[in-house]
Amino acid sequence: MRTRIKICGITRVEDGLAAARLGADAIGLVFAEKSPRRVEVARAAEIVHALPPFVASVALFVNPDPAQVEAVLAEVRPSLLQFHGEESAAFCRAFSVPWLKAIRVRPETDLLQCATDFADAAGLLLDAYAPDAHGGTGHRFDWSLIPAGLPLPVLLAGGLDPGNVAEAVRSVRPWAVDVSSGVEAAKGIKDVAKVAAFIEEVENVDLQLSR
């Protein structure tokens, strides 16, 4: 199975195009108010409009008002929604758009129960827990906390970078990997060489695992 790749925290058209050119399957656009990678709706629409065919766009929210989500849907028209806060399944599904639920993993997290609670999500994005942040921390979590047989696709995030993503794919065998700070030159600004190295590492380990 090929591991899909999402480059998150895109704030510039050139970074979105570079990610697509290098082989990313999706780019992430952050609309969380407190994030240093937050992108304005008009800029996000410009980025999505510039993407080539078959590259997905994912709109990321943290405990948004419904009106905020609706505004992004109307102007940006993302492929998927991603909810990183304490949103209920009923809230996530209310927009009739495929959605991902982010879970901040710590030892007491029952991921099998999360998969039940969010059973109609397109997948679970598993990220590192931090008490003062809902993502983008640059920290990894203990991958052994992920149980075998989760009934939803796993999108692995949290502290991934070109130096550890091959290990992550070998250990977890996720449906997709999601990176933001691990391929940045500065917050919200991607380092094209790091993006290229990250994608190359994923492709290489996929090739090894397929033999």
N, C-alpha and C positions, 0 to 999 in steps of 0.2 A: 504494500500500500504506500502511495506517495503521501508524504506529510505536507499538508497545506501550510502556507506562510502568510501571516498578517503583519504588516508594518504599521504600528499604531502611532498616534500623536503627530500626524501629518498636518503641517500648517502652511505649506507653500506648494504651489502648483509644480514647481520643478522637482520637489522631493517626491510627490506622488507619481510623477511621470518616471522618475528614476527607479522607484520601487517597482513599478509595473514593467519597465524595460528589463530589469534584472531578474524578473520572474516571480514577483510576489503575487499571490492569489487575491489579496485584499489589502486595503488601506483603512486605517482607523482615524476618525475625526472626533475630537474630544469637545463636548459642549458643557462639561462640568464647570460651574462658575469659578471654583477655586483652583483649577488646574493651571499650571504654567504653560500647558500645551493647548489651552482652550483656543478654539478658532471661531471667528465670527461667521454667522450664517451665510452672508454674501460671499466670503472667501471660500467657505466649504463648498458652496454651489459651484464656484469657479473651478475648484480642484476636481470635483466629481465630473463636471462637464468635460474636462480635459482628459479624463482617463480613457484608455483604449477599451474596446469590447472585452468582456469576460473577466474584467478585474472588478471585484466587488468593493463596495464602499460600506463602511460600518459606522454608524453614529452612536457615540458613547455618552451616556447620561449617568448622573448620580442624583437619585431622589428628585427627579424633575417634576415640575407642574405639567399636567397634560397639555396645556397650551404651548409650552416650550417644545414638546415633542411634535405637536401638530405643525408648528411653524417650520421646524426642520424638515419634516416630511413634505410640506408644501413647496419649500424652496430648494431643498437639496436633493430630495428623492433618493435617499440611501437604500442600498440593497437589504441591509439588516439593521436592527436596533440592538444595542448592547447596554444592559442595565447593571451598574456597579454599586448600587446602594442597597437599601433595605426594601426595595420594591416587591410587592406581592406578585404572584403569578397572574392574578386577575388584572392588575395594572399593566403588566408587561404585554399581555395578549390583547389589550383593549384597542390597539392601533391597527390590528389586522395586517401586520407586517412581520415577517420572520424575525425572531429575536433570540439573543443569547443572554444567559444570566451568569454574571460573574460571582464567584464564591471566593471569599478570602479565607484561605485554609489555615487552620491551626489544629493541634492534636485532638481537641474535643469536637471538631466538625464532623458531622455524620453525612458524608457525601452521598451515600445510598438514599438517605432520607431527602436530601436536596434534589436528587434526581427524580424522586417521587413527587415532591412538592412542585417542581418545575417541569413536569413530564412533557409538556407540549413545547418546550424550548427547542430551538434548533441545536443547542449544545450548551454545555457548562464550560465557562472559562474559569480555570482555576488559577488563582493569584495568591501572592503572599499576604498574610494578615499583618496589618499595622494599625495600632489603635487610633492614630491621628491622620490616616490617609485611606482613600478608597482605591488605590492603585498607583502605578507609576513610581513605586518606591525604589526600584532597582534591586530589590532583595528577592532571593529565591526562598522557597519553602521546602520542607522535607517531602520529597516525591514519594516516599514509601507510605505516606498517609493516603495515597490514592488507592482505593480498593480495586481489585480485579473485577471485571464484569459490570462496570457502570453501564446502565442502559442508554445513556446519551453520549454523543460524541464529546470527547475531551479536547479542549483547546488549552494548551499549557502556556502560562505566562509567569511573570515574576522573576526578575533578575537574569533573564536569558541574555546571552551575548554570543559573539562568534566563538568564544573560547569554551563555552559549556553546552551549546545547543546540541552538538552531536551526542554527548553523554545523556542529555535530556531525552532525546528521541529514542536512544537505545533503552533507557531505563523505563520510560513511560509508554512508549509507542502511541503518542497522542494522535488524534485526527489532524490537529494543527498546532503550530507554535505561534506565539504572539510576542512581539518585541517592540519596545519603545525606547527607553533610556539606553539600552545596550547598543544601539546603533546611532547615537546622537553625537554631534559636535558640540551642541549646546541644547538646552531645553527647547524642544519644538523644532530644532534644526537638525536634519539628518546628515550624517557623514556617509557619503555615497560608497566609499571604500568599505566601511563597516557593514553597510547593507549588503553589498556584494559578497563580502566574506561570510556573513550570516547565511545568506541563501545558498552559497556554495557548500558550506558545511552541512546544511540540511540535505541538499541533493546528494552529496557524497555518502552520507550515512544511510540514506534511503537505498542507494545503489548497493552498498555493502550488505544491508539487511535483506535485499531481494535475491541475493545469490544463493 
